Amino acid sequence: MDPTHDRRCALPPASERVWHAFLAALDQLPPDVRAVLLLHDVLGAGLDDIAPLLGMDLPACRQCLQQARTCLRANGDALAPGAS
C-alpha cells in the first residue's frame, strides 16, 4: 500500500484541525480575556454590558478584547489552509 495514502487517511478532517487549533489558541488566554472575546465577538454583547458583568472598567474590557484578538491572530498560522 502507498505510504502517502496512509498519511492522508490518518489526518483528521480539516474542520477538526481548525477547531483544535482554535481551542488551543483560546486556551492560551486568561479566563477574563477569553470571556470578553466570547461575549463580544461571538455573542455580540456590547463592551458597556460586558465590563460590569465581569467586574471591570471599560478600558480594561477593551484591553482584554484587543489582547484576545492579538493572540488569535498570532496563532492564525495554525488555522491557515494547508497547515497541519
TAPEBEL-V187238 format. One record per helix or strand of 3 or more residues. SS is the DSSP state (H for helix, E for strand). FROM is the first residue (numbers start at 1). TO is the last residue. If there is no record, write none. Layout:
BEGIN
SS/FROM/TO
SS/FROM/TO
END
This chain:
BEGIN
H/3/10
H/14/27
H/31/42
H/47/54
H/58/74
H/76/79
END
